[in-house]
């Protein structure tokens, strides 16, 4: 099952959860936007944009925004939120991105990099579409937390399955678990420095 299929099924229930849920609304979004900094008059790509909460915030901050997601339902919800004037494409973190080299001042990828099967390739694509001096900000699940929940070896690279309870029903969600050092190595492959673990700002040199 493709990782994005779960979001097709959850749809509006996921959007309702993310709108006010503690992890999304009160931890991830404020931390990510703070790490991204001033976006006024910048070209910003929201990678795996979901139902469009970040797009909305970026527009309010004065950015010109583009977005993509693997889920048609998430794209529909994002367009509903920010309007048809914003270009939102269907694309995958596992494929070359449909944008030219050096297209963006910033790339944002919130709680989605763990859905990509080849994180190194995804980081390289982020690097490719960034302009020199551009910033990429990424958040992901914590490797130690996943290891404590799931067991096995911390150093395993495993396609995991969780059961989420959203909108009064259960939904199977699949994602990649890997040790923190492997994710940091993926960043090094892209030629980036390292940032804090859970929310990671990276500057293209």
BELCOR-V257106 format. One record per helix or strand of 3 or more residues. SS is the DSSP state (2 for helix, 1 for strand). FROM is the first residue (numbers start at 0). TO is the last residue. If there is no record, write none. Layout:
ss=(SS;SS)
from=(FROM;FROM)
to=(TO;TO)
//
This chain:
ss=(2;2;1;2;1;2;1;1;2;2;1;2;1;1;2;1)
from=(4;21;42;52;63;71;86;103;112;118;129;142;157;168;179;198)
to=(19;35;46;59;68;81;89;109;114;128;138;149;165;176;188;202)
//
